[in-house]
Amino acid sequence: MKIRHTLLLAALGATLATPGMAQFAKPEDAIKYRKNALFVMSQHFGRLGAMAQGRVPFDAKVAAENAVVLETVSKLPWAAFGEGTDKGDTRAKPEIWKETAKFNDAADKMQAEVAKVVAAAKAGRADDLKAAFGGAAGACKNCHDNFRSQ
Ligand code: ASC
């Protein structure tokens, strides 16, 4: 009995510790989750972009509010690219699971570039936001060009 409990707990621990699919009830949920996270990210990134590109006046409060959301959301999509999520309602290319290191590098690069945007926006520094925005947009585009079908 005691051994059984130990095994059960070990199995449960391993499941909870496994990133990716273990967090989602089914592959469709993971696909929906990452698409929605990326969509929310694009909304907040876009609002900062409008200020960075001078399409709307810089507003430090609005910039900081968007930065807080962007900071969190930029970390979310990646755990949802687990095994079995390559098929279904998705434009994710097979390369994501074939060139995993390259995909992970691209995801890391995006998060690093976004972190610069977030830091500038949180600090209310319009010039730094302007300087950082292009790098982050380029990192988004790079990943889409390589890993998302048209
Ligand atoms: C956005 C958005 C993207 C990126 C990309 C940058 O605002 O929704 O996917 O920027 O267009 O090139």
Backbone and ligand atoms as CSV (ligand in chain L), in Angstrom:
chain,resi,resn,atom,element,x,y,z
A,1,MET,N,N,0.838,-1.209,0.000
A,1,MET,CA,C,0.000,0.000,0.000
A,1,MET,C,C,0.870,1.255,0.000
A,2,LYS,N,N,1.861,1.222,0.887
A,2,LYS,CA,C,2.732,2.393,1.004
A,2,LYS,C,C,3.497,2.629,-0.312
A,3,ILE,N,N,3.993,1.534,-0.893
A,3,ILE,CA,C,4.742,1.632,-2.154
A,3,ILE,C,C,3.837,2.190,-3.257
A,4,ARG,N,N,2.608,1.697,-3.270
A,4,ARG,CA,C,1.673,2.185,-4.285
A,4,ARG,C,C,1.479,3.702,-4.198
A,5,HIS,N,N,1.306,4.146,-2.975
A,5,HIS,CA,C,1.135,5.592,-2.786
A,5,HIS,C,C,2.346,6.368,-3.277
A,6,THR,N,N,3.525,5.802,-2.960
A,6,THR,CA,C,4.763,6.469,-3.371
A,6,THR,C,C,4.835,6.559,-4.885
A,7,LEU,N,N,4.507,5.432,-5.541
A,7,LEU,CA,C,4.544,5.426,-7.011
A,7,LEU,C,C,3.542,6.416,-7.592
A,8,LEU,N,N,2.372,6.426,-6.980
A,8,LEU,CA,C,1.321,7.324,-7.455
A,8,LEU,C,C,1.765,8.777,-7.323
A,9,LEU,N,N,2.346,9.089,-6.190
A,9,LEU,CA,C,2.820,10.456,-5.970
A,9,LEU,C,C,3.947,10.817,-6.941
A,10,ALA,N,N,4.840,9.855,-7.188
A,10,ALA,CA,C,5.942,10.097,-8.128
A,10,ALA,C,C,5.387,10.366,-9.522
A,11,ALA,N,N,4.402,9.571,-9.920
A,11,ALA,CA,C,3.810,9.750,-11.250
A,11,ALA,C,C,3.118,11.104,-11.342
A,12,LEU,N,N,2.417,11.467,-10.291
A,12,LEU,CA,C,1.715,12.752,-10.266
A,12,LEU,C,C,2.723,13.902,-10.331
A,13,GLY,N,N,3.791,13.761,-9.573
A,13,GLY,CA,C,4.847,14.782,-9.565
A,13,GLY,C,C,5.446,14.954,-10.942
A,14,ALA,N,N,5.727,13.833,-11.607
A,14,ALA,CA,C,6.323,13.890,-12.947
A,14,ALA,C,C,5.373,14.578,-13.917
A,15,THR,N,N,4.088,14.286,-13.783
A,15,THR,CA,C,3.103,14.911,-14.677
A,15,THR,C,C,3.064,16.414,-14.457
A,16,LEU,N,N,3.025,16.800,-13.204
A,16,LEU,CA,C,2.927,18.234,-12.909
A,16,LEU,C,C,4.202,18.969,-13.312
A,17,ALA,N,N,5.331,18.264,-13.256
A,17,ALA,CA,C,6.606,18.922,-13.563
A,17,ALA,C,C,6.873,18.999,-15.057
A,18,THR,N,N,6.103,18.263,-15.850
A,18,THR,CA,C,6.336,18.257,-17.298
A,18,THR,C,C,5.765,19.518,-17.919
A,19,PRO,N,N,6.616,20.313,-18.552
A,19,PRO,CA,C,6.060,21.510,-19.182
A,19,PRO,C,C,5.268,21.134,-20.431
A,20,GLY,N,N,4.518,22.055,-20.907
A,20,GLY,CA,C,3.839,21.818,-22.180
A,20,GLY,C,C,2.496,21.159,-22.016
A,21,MET,N,N,2.341,20.064,-22.730
A,21,MET,CA,C,1.024,19.444,-22.853
A,21,MET,C,C,0.355,19.123,-21.529
A,22,ALA,N,N,1.173,18.762,-20.538
A,22,ALA,CA,C,0.596,18.356,-19.259
A,22,ALA,C,C,-0.324,19.443,-18.694
A,23,GLN,N,N,-0.108,20.678,-19.141
A,23,GLN,CA,C,-0.933,21.764,-18.613
A,23,GLN,C,C,-2.282,21.889,-19.316
A,24,PHE,N,N,-2.438,21.168,-20.416
A,24,PHE,CA,C,-3.654,21.324,-21.205
A,24,PHE,C,C,-4.420,20.009,-21.276
A,25,ALA,N,N,-5.739,20.119,-21.200
A,25,ALA,CA,C,-6.574,18.911,-21.216
A,25,ALA,C,C,-6.489,18.228,-22.570
A,26,LYS,N,N,-6.417,19.019,-23.648
A,26,LYS,CA,C,-6.324,18.433,-24.984
A,26,LYS,C,C,-5.553,19.350,-25.924
A,27,PRO,N,N,-5.019,18.789,-27.034
A,27,PRO,CA,C,-4.206,19.608,-27.950
A,27,PRO,C,C,-4.931,20.862,-28.445
A,28,GLU,N,N,-6.230,20.739,-28.708
A,28,GLU,CA,C,-6.991,21.906,-29.191
A,28,GLU,C,C,-6.919,23.055,-28.188
A,29,ASP,N,N,-6.925,22.708,-26.914
A,29,ASP,CA,C,-6.851,23.753,-25.879
A,29,ASP,C,C,-5.513,24.483,-25.944
A,30,ALA,N,N,-4.438,23.702,-26.156
A,30,ALA,CA,C,-3.099,24.312,-26.239
A,30,ALA,C,C,-3.030,25.251,-27.444
A,31,ILE,N,N,-3.566,24.805,-28.577
A,31,ILE,CA,C,-3.545,25.621,-29.799
A,31,ILE,C,C,-4.328,26.921,-29.576
A,32,LYS,N,N,-5.524,26.780,-29.005
A,32,LYS,CA,C,-6.355,27.957,-28.727
A,32,LYS,C,C,-5.629,28.903,-27.759
A,33,TYR,N,N,-5.022,28.324,-26.755
A,33,TYR,CA,C,-4.315,29.102,-25.723
A,33,TYR,C,C,-3.188,29.930,-26.325
A,34,ARG,N,N,-2.331,29.284,-27.147
A,34,ARG,CA,C,-1.183,30.042,-27.673
A,34,ARG,C,C,-1.649,31.105,-28.670
A,35,LYS,N,N,-2.690,30.790,-29.457
A,35,LYS,CA,C,-3.199,31.794,-30.406
A,35,LYS,C,C,-3.781,32.992,-29.670
A,36,ASN,N,N,-4.519,32.704,-28.620
A,36,ASN,CA,C,-5.108,33.811,-27.852
A,36,ASN,C,C,-4.044,34.622,-27.128
A,37,ALA,N,N,-3.048,33.952,-26.583
A,37,ALA,CA,C,-1.959,34.671,-25.909
A,37,ALA,C,C,-1.240,35.572,-26.908
A,38,LEU,N,N,-0.953,35.040,-28.103
A,38,LEU,CA,C,-0.271,35.844,-29.125
A,38,LEU,C,C,-1.155,37.003,-29.581
A,39,PHE,N,N,-2.469,36.770,-29.640
A,39,PHE,CA,C,-3.377,37.849,-30.034
A,39,PHE,C,C,-3.385,38.968,-28.984
A,40,VAL,N,N,-3.490,38.576,-27.727
A,40,VAL,CA,C,-3.474,39.583,-26.653
A,40,VAL,C,C,-2.142,40.341,-26.678
A,41,MET,N,N,-1.060,39.584,-26.901
A,41,MET,CA,C,0.256,40.232,-26.988
A,41,MET,C,C,0.275,41.265,-28.112
A,42,SER,N,N,-0.278,40.898,-29.267
A,42,SER,CA,C,-0.253,41.817,-30.415
A,42,SER,C,C,-1.029,43.106,-30.125
A,43,GLN,N,N,-2.098,42.990,-29.343
A,43,GLN,CA,C,-2.889,44.185,-29.016
A,43,GLN,C,C,-2.084,45.160,-28.164
A,44,HIS,N,N,-1.412,44.623,-27.160
A,44,HIS,CA,C,-0.662,45.502,-26.255
A,44,HIS,C,C,0.639,45.993,-26.897
A,45,PHE,N,N,1.236,45.116,-27.687
A,45,PHE,CA,C,2.434,45.514,-28.428
A,45,PHE,C,C,2.075,46.619,-29.426
A,46,GLY,N,N,0.936,46.445,-30.076
A,46,GLY,CA,C,0.474,47.422,-31.072
A,46,GLY,C,C,0.228,48.795,-30.463
A,47,ARG,N,N,-0.320,48.806,-29.241
A,47,ARG,CA,C,-0.583,50.105,-28.582
A,47,ARG,C,C,0.729,50.820,-28.250
A,48,LEU,N,N,1.721,50.027,-27.865
A,48,LEU,CA,C,3.039,50.630,-27.613
A,48,LEU,C,C,3.677,51.068,-28.927
A,49,GLY,N,N,3.446,50.276,-29.973
A,49,GLY,CA,C,3.986,50.604,-31.297
A,49,GLY,C,C,3.437,51.910,-31.825
A,50,ALA,N,N,2.151,52.144,-31.573
A,50,ALA,CA,C,1.529,53.390,-32.033
A,50,ALA,C,C,2.233,54.599,-31.407
A,51,MET,N,N,2.628,54.443,-30.157
A,51,MET,CA,C,3.358,55.532,-29.485
A,51,MET,C,C,4.803,55.600,-29.960
A,52,ALA,N,N,5.407,54.432,-30.114
A,52,ALA,CA,C,6.814,54.395,-30.556
A,52,ALA,C,C,6.959,55.024,-31.938
A,53,GLN,N,N,5.948,54.839,-32.769
A,53,GLN,CA,C,6.023,55.353,-34.138
A,53,GLN,C,C,5.359,56.724,-34.291
A,54,GLY,N,N,4.929,57.271,-33.181
A,54,GLY,CA,C,4.377,58.636,-33.209
A,54,GLY,C,C,2.982,58.738,-33.805
A,55,ARG,N,N,2.283,57.608,-33.933
A,55,ARG,CA,C,0.918,57.670,-34.467
A,55,ARG,C,C,-0.055,58.167,-33.408
A,56,VAL,N,N,0.274,57.932,-32.144
A,56,VAL,CA,C,-0.465,58.564,-31.038
A,56,VAL,C,C,0.572,59.163,-30.091
A,57,PRO,N,N,0.165,60.225,-29.369
A,57,PRO,CA,C,1.142,60.862,-28.481
A,57,PRO,C,C,1.595,59.907,-27.370
A,58,PHE,N,N,2.829,60.058,-26.943
A,58,PHE,CA,C,3.330,59.227,-25.848
A,58,PHE,C,C,2.610,59.579,-24.555
A,59,ASP,N,N,2.142,58.548,-23.859
A,59,ASP,CA,C,1.480,58.731,-22.576
A,59,ASP,C,C,2.099,57.711,-21.622
A,60,ALA,N,N,2.832,58.194,-20.646
A,60,ALA,CA,C,3.611,57.308,-19.762
A,60,ALA,C,C,2.729,56.304,-19.020
A,61,LYS,N,N,1.539,56.744,-18.611
A,61,LYS,CA,C,0.646,55.855,-17.855
A,61,LYS,C,C,0.155,54.722,-18.753
A,62,VAL,N,N,-0.271,55.080,-19.948
A,62,VAL,CA,C,-0.760,54.073,-20.905
A,62,VAL,C,C,0.373,53.117,-21.286
A,63,ALA,N,N,1.557,53.677,-21.484
A,63,ALA,CA,C,2.712,52.849,-21.836
A,63,ALA,C,C,3.003,51.840,-20.736
A,64,ALA,N,N,3.002,52.292,-19.503
A,64,ALA,CA,C,3.299,51.399,-18.376
A,64,ALA,C,C,2.237,50.314,-18.232
A,65,GLU,N,N,0.976,50.700,-18.410
A,65,GLU,CA,C,-0.118,49.711,-18.298
A,65,GLU,C,C,0.028,48.619,-19.351
A,66,ASN,N,N,0.335,49.026,-20.567
A,66,ASN,CA,C,0.497,48.036,-21.644
A,66,ASN,C,C,1.736,47.174,-21.421
A,67,ALA,N,N,2.770,47.783,-20.873
A,67,ALA,CA,C,4.022,47.055,-20.637
A,67,ALA,C,C,3.827,45.915,-19.629
A,68,VAL,N,N,3.058,46.200,-18.599
A,68,VAL,CA,C,2.829,45.185,-17.558
A,68,VAL,C,C,2.161,43.950,-18.163
A,69,VAL,N,N,1.162,44.183,-19.010
A,69,VAL,CA,C,0.471,43.056,-19.647
A,69,VAL,C,C,1.406,42.342,-20.616
A,70,LEU,N,N,2.093,43.120,-21.425
A,70,LEU,CA,C,2.998,42.554,-22.441
A,70,LEU,C,C,4.070,41.672,-21.803
A,71,GLU,N,N,4.593,42.133,-20.694
A,71,GLU,CA,C,5.646,41.398,-19.991
A,71,GLU,C,C,5.187,39.975,-19.643
A,72,THR,N,N,3.984,39.886,-19.116
A,72,THR,CA,C,3.457,38.565,-18.737
A,72,THR,C,C,3.081,37.749,-19.966
A,73,VAL,N,N,2.343,38.362,-20.871
A,73,VAL,CA,C,1.792,37.598,-21.998
A,73,VAL,C,C,2.885,37.062,-22.923
A,74,SER,N,N,4.002,37.769,-23.016
A,74,SER,CA,C,5.069,37.317,-23.921
A,74,SER,C,C,5.690,35.997,-23.450
A,75,LYS,N,N,5.445,35.643,-22.196
A,75,LYS,CA,C,6.005,34.397,-21.658
A,75,LYS,C,C,5.058,33.216,-21.834
A,76,LEU,N,N,3.827,33.467,-22.243
A,76,LEU,CA,C,2.810,32.417,-22.188
A,76,LEU,C,C,2.734,31.440,-23.375
A,77,PRO,N,N,2.931,31.893,-24.613
A,77,PRO,CA,C,2.616,30.988,-25.732
A,77,PRO,C,C,3.459,29.716,-25.774
A,78,TRP,N,N,4.668,29.782,-25.272
A,78,TRP,CA,C,5.687,28.764,-25.577
A,78,TRP,C,C,5.392,27.395,-25.009
A,79,ALA,N,N,4.799,27.343,-23.830
A,79,ALA,CA,C,4.467,26.051,-23.220
A,79,ALA,C,C,3.334,25.350,-23.976
A,80,ALA,N,N,2.707,26.080,-24.890
A,80,ALA,CA,C,1.554,25.517,-25.607
A,80,ALA,C,C,1.934,24.963,-26.982
A,81,PHE,N,N,3.245,24.830,-27.230
A,81,PHE,CA,C,3.698,24.216,-28.481
A,81,PHE,C,C,4.171,22.784,-28.212
A,82,GLY,N,N,3.468,22.087,-27.355
A,82,GLY,CA,C,3.872,20.726,-26.992
A,82,GLY,C,C,3.567,19.707,-28.076
A,83,GLU,N,N,3.949,18.494,-27.773
A,83,GLU,CA,C,3.721,17.379,-28.690
A,83,GLU,C,C,2.234,17.237,-29.006
A,84,GLY,N,N,1.923,16.945,-30.254
A,84,GLY,CA,C,0.535,16.704,-30.646
A,84,GLY,C,C,-0.231,17.968,-30.979
A,85,THR,N,N,0.450,19.125,-30.869
A,85,THR,CA,C,-0.245,20.382,-31.160
A,85,THR,C,C,0.151,20.938,-32.538
A,86,ASP,N,N,0.727,20.055,-33.376
A,86,ASP,CA,C,1.141,20.468,-34.721
A,86,ASP,C,C,-0.001,20.362,-35.729
A,87,LYS,N,N,-1.073,19.704,-35.336
A,87,LYS,CA,C,-2.210,19.529,-36.249
A,87,LYS,C,C,-3.458,20.144,-35.663
A,88,GLY,N,N,-4.349,20.595,-36.562
A,88,GLY,CA,C,-5.587,21.200,-36.092
A,88,GLY,C,C,-5.712,22.604,-36.653
A,89,ASP,N,N,-6.409,23.464,-35.910
A,89,ASP,CA,C,-6.683,24.818,-36.379
A,89,ASP,C,C,-5.478,25.716,-36.074
A,90,THR,N,N,-4.412,25.493,-36.860
A,90,THR,CA,C,-3.166,26.208,-36.578
A,90,THR,C,C,-2.369,26.450,-37.854
A,91,ARG,N,N,-1.640,27.572,-37.849
A,91,ARG,CA,C,-0.727,27.872,-38.952
A,91,ARG,C,C,0.719,27.562,-38.555
A,92,ALA,N,N,0.881,26.943,-37.419
A,92,ALA,CA,C,2.232,26.581,-36.963
A,92,ALA,C,C,2.853,25.595,-37.957
A,93,LYS,N,N,4.076,25.887,-38.372
A,93,LYS,CA,C,4.755,25.015,-39.348
A,93,LYS,C,C,5.412,23.820,-38.647
A,94,PRO,N,N,5.558,22.697,-39.369
A,94,PRO,CA,C,6.213,21.515,-38.790
A,94,PRO,C,C,7.633,21.800,-38.301
A,95,GLU,N,N,8.266,22.833,-38.891
A,95,GLU,CA,C,9.638,23.198,-38.496
A,95,GLU,C,C,9.759,23.476,-36.991
A,96,ILE,N,N,8.665,23.912,-36.388
A,96,ILE,CA,C,8.703,24.202,-34.944
A,96,ILE,C,C,9.157,22.967,-34.162
A,97,TRP,N,N,8.685,21.799,-34.618
A,97,TRP,CA,C,9.005,20.556,-33.900
A,97,TRP,C,C,10.197,19.820,-34.525
A,98,LYS,N,N,10.658,20.315,-35.683
A,98,LYS,CA,C,11.830,19.693,-36.330
A,98,LYS,C,C,13.096,20.471,-36.007
A,99,GLU,N,N,12.947,21.783,-35.909
A,99,GLU,CA,C,14.103,22.644,-35.605
A,99,GLU,C,C,13.842,23.322,-34.263
A,100,THR,N,N,13.704,22.490,-33.269
A,100,THR,CA,C,13.285,22.978,-31.949
A,100,THR,C,C,14.252,24.021,-31.381
A,101,ALA,N,N,15.553,23.764,-31.537
A,101,ALA,CA,C,16.535,24.706,-30.972
A,101,ALA,C,C,16.395,26.077,-31.633
A,102,LYS,N,N,16.205,26.061,-32.954
A,102,LYS,CA,C,16.055,27.325,-33.690
A,102,LYS,C,C,14.767,28.056,-33.258
A,103,PHE,N,N,13.703,27.271,-33.086
A,103,PHE,CA,C,12.438,27.861,-32.649
A,103,PHE,C,C,12.574,28.442,-31.238
A,104,ASN,N,N,13.205,27.678,-30.353
A,104,ASN,CA,C,13.387,28.171,-28.976
A,104,ASN,C,C,14.254,29.425,-28.941
A,105,ASP,N,N,15.275,29.460,-29.792
A,105,ASP,CA,C,16.122,30.660,-29.877
A,105,ASP,C,C,15.295,31.865,-30.318
A,106,ALA,N,N,14.454,31.645,-31.320
A,106,ALA,CA,C,13.613,32.736,-31.833
A,106,ALA,C,C,12.642,33.217,-30.751
A,107,ALA,N,N,12.098,32.280,-30.003
A,107,ALA,CA,C,11.170,32.645,-28.916
A,107,ALA,C,C,11.915,33.413,-27.811
A,108,ASP,N,N,13.123,32.948,-27.501
A,108,ASP,CA,C,13.929,33.624,-26.470
A,108,ASP,C,C,14.310,35.036,-26.912
A,109,LYS,N,N,14.672,35.147,-28.187
A,109,LYS,CA,C,15.073,36.441,-28.753
A,109,LYS,C,C,13.898,37.430,-28.657
A,110,MET,N,N,12.720,36.944,-29.034
A,110,MET,CA,C,11.534,37.803,-28.959
A,110,MET,C,C,11.322,38.284,-27.525
A,111,GLN,N,N,11.424,37.367,-26.573
A,111,GLN,CA,C,11.191,37.755,-25.180
A,111,GLN,C,C,12.255,38.739,-24.682
A,112,ALA,N,N,13.485,38.560,-25.149
A,112,ALA,CA,C,14.554,39.484,-24.743
A,112,ALA,C,C,14.311,40.876,-25.330
A,113,GLU,N,N,13.886,40.918,-26.593
A,113,GLU,CA,C,13.613,42.215,-27.235
A,113,GLU,C,C,12.390,42.883,-26.603
A,114,VAL,N,N,11.373,42.066,-26.320
A,114,VAL,CA,C,10.168,42.601,-25.680
A,114,VAL,C,C,10.507,43.141,-24.291
A,115,ALA,N,N,11.427,42.482,-23.604
A,115,ALA,CA,C,11.816,42.941,-22.263
A,115,ALA,C,C,12.386,44.362,-22.318
A,116,LYS,N,N,13.092,44.690,-23.399
A,116,LYS,CA,C,13.629,46.057,-23.550
A,116,LYS,C,C,12.495,47.070,-23.750
A,117,VAL,N,N,11.514,46.658,-24.562
A,117,VAL,CA,C,10.338,47.520,-24.777
A,117,VAL,C,C,9.619,47.736,-23.445
A,118,VAL,N,N,9.438,46.650,-22.712
A,118,VAL,CA,C,8.739,46.703,-21.428
A,118,VAL,C,C,9.476,47.620,-20.457
A,119,ALA,N,N,10.792,47.483,-20.391
A,119,ALA,CA,C,11.580,48.303,-19.464
A,119,ALA,C,C,11.437,49.788,-19.804
A,120,ALA,N,N,11.522,50.100,-21.085
A,120,ALA,CA,C,11.397,51.496,-21.514
A,120,ALA,C,C,10.007,52.046,-21.202
A,121,ALA,N,N,8.993,51.227,-21.512
A,121,ALA,CA,C,7.612,51.686,-21.315
A,121,ALA,C,C,7.290,51.846,-19.837
A,122,LYS,N,N,7.754,50.907,-19.023
A,122,LYS,CA,C,7.500,50.991,-17.576
A,122,LYS,C,C,8.154,52.226,-16.973
A,123,ALA,N,N,9.315,52.575,-17.514
A,123,ALA,CA,C,10.051,53.721,-16.990
A,123,ALA,C,C,9.559,55.042,-17.591
A,124,GLY,N,N,8.645,54.949,-18.549
A,124,GLY,CA,C,8.110,56.165,-19.173
A,124,GLY,C,C,9.116,56.885,-20.052
A,125,ARG,N,N,10.056,56.124,-20.616
A,125,ARG,CA,C,11.081,56.758,-21.464
A,125,ARG,C,C,10.720,56.600,-22.942
A,126,ALA,N,N,10.171,57.632,-23.513
A,126,ALA,CA,C,9.672,57.590,-24.890
A,126,ALA,C,C,10.784,57.287,-25.901
A,127,ASP,N,N,11.947,57.900,-25.695
A,127,ASP,CA,C,13.045,57.690,-26.650
A,127,ASP,C,C,13.538,56.243,-26.622
A,128,ASP,N,N,13.631,55.683,-25.428
A,128,ASP,CA,C,14.054,54.284,-25.300
A,128,ASP,C,C,13.013,53.349,-25.921
A,129,LEU,N,N,11.751,53.707,-25.756
A,129,LEU,CA,C,10.679,52.890,-26.352
A,129,LEU,C,C,10.831,52.886,-27.868
A,130,LYS,N,N,11.049,54.064,-28.410
A,130,LYS,CA,C,11.265,54.200,-29.866
A,130,LYS,C,C,12.429,53.330,-30.318
A,131,ALA,N,N,13.504,53.380,-29.543
A,131,ALA,CA,C,14.716,52.639,-29.912
A,131,ALA,C,C,14.518,51.130,-29.817
A,132,ALA,N,N,13.722,50.698,-28.830
A,132,ALA,CA,C,13.576,49.258,-28.579
A,132,ALA,C,C,12.509,48.609,-29.453
A,133,PHE,N,N,11.560,49.392,-29.904
A,133,PHE,CA,C,10.396,48.803,-30.558
A,133,PHE,C,C,10.744,48.029,-31.835
A,134,GLY,N,N,11.603,48.594,-32.658
A,134,GLY,CA,C,11.945,47.957,-33.940
A,134,GLY,C,C,12.551,46.565,-33.761
A,135,GLY,N,N,13.397,46.417,-32.762
A,135,GLY,CA,C,14.023,45.123,-32.499
A,135,GLY,C,C,12.992,44.066,-32.123
A,136,ALA,N,N,12.028,44.471,-31.315
A,136,ALA,CA,C,10.985,43.527,-30.898
A,136,ALA,C,C,10.090,43.167,-32.082
A,137,ALA,N,N,9.718,44.169,-32.877
A,137,ALA,CA,C,8.878,43.902,-34.060
A,137,ALA,C,C,9.617,42.970,-35.023
A,138,GLY,N,N,10.916,43.188,-35.161
A,138,GLY,CA,C,11.724,42.335,-36.034
A,138,GLY,C,C,11.769,40.897,-35.538
A,139,ALA,N,N,11.814,40.739,-34.216
A,139,ALA,CA,C,11.836,39.388,-33.644
A,139,ALA,C,C,10.499,38.681,-33.856
A,140,CYS,N,N,9.407,39.412,-33.781
A,140,CYS,CA,C,8.078,38.834,-34.072
A,140,CYS,C,C,8.057,38.357,-35.510
A,141,LYS,N,N,8.515,39.256,-36.400
A,141,LYS,CA,C,8.465,38.965,-37.841
A,141,LYS,C,C,9.361,37.769,-38.202
A,142,ASN,N,N,10.536,37.731,-37.627
A,142,ASN,CA,C,11.464,36.637,-37.887
A,142,ASN,C,C,10.819,35.281,-37.589
A,143,CYS,N,N,10.162,35.202,-36.458
A,143,CYS,CA,C,9.528,33.938,-36.064
A,143,CYS,C,C,8.361,33.612,-37.001
A,144,HIS,N,N,7.578,34.620,-37.352
A,144,HIS,CA,C,6.462,34.370,-38.277
A,144,HIS,C,C,6.966,33.916,-39.635
A,145,ASP,N,N,8.025,34.569,-40.128
A,145,ASP,CA,C,8.559,34.213,-41.454
A,145,ASP,C,C,9.025,32.753,-41.483
A,146,ASN,N,N,9.656,32.323,-40.403
A,146,ASN,CA,C,10.240,30.985,-40.383
A,146,ASN,C,C,9.289,29.887,-39.909
A,147,PHE,N,N,8.365,30.241,-39.046
A,147,PHE,CA,C,7.625,29.185,-38.354
A,147,PHE,C,C,6.106,29.283,-38.469
A,148,ARG,N,N,5.599,30.255,-39.229
A,148,ARG,CA,C,4.149,30.359,-39.390
A,148,ARG,C,C,3.830,30.345,-40.874
A,149,SER,N,N,2.883,29.525,-41.285
A,149,SER,CA,C,2.520,29.524,-42.703
A,149,SER,C,C,1.589,30.699,-42.977
A,150,GLN,N,N,1.559,31.109,-44.243
A,150,GLN,CA,C,0.859,32.356,-44.619
A,150,GLN,C,C,-0.642,32.261,-44.452
L,1,ASC,C1,C,2.562,43.383,-34.129
L,1,ASC,C2,C,1.939,42.146,-34.402
L,1,ASC,C3,C,2.855,41.302,-34.883
L,1,ASC,C4,C,4.155,41.980,-34.934
L,1,ASC,C5,C,4.750,41.937,-36.308
L,1,ASC,C6,C,6.022,42.729,-36.356
L,1,ASC,O1,O,2.051,44.352,-33.641
L,1,ASC,O2,O,0.676,41.834,-34.212
L,1,ASC,O3,O,2.682,40.063,-35.227
L,1,ASC,O4,O,3.897,43.313,-34.499
L,1,ASC,O5,O,3.859,42.429,-37.245
L,1,ASC,O6,O,6.602,42.624,-37.592
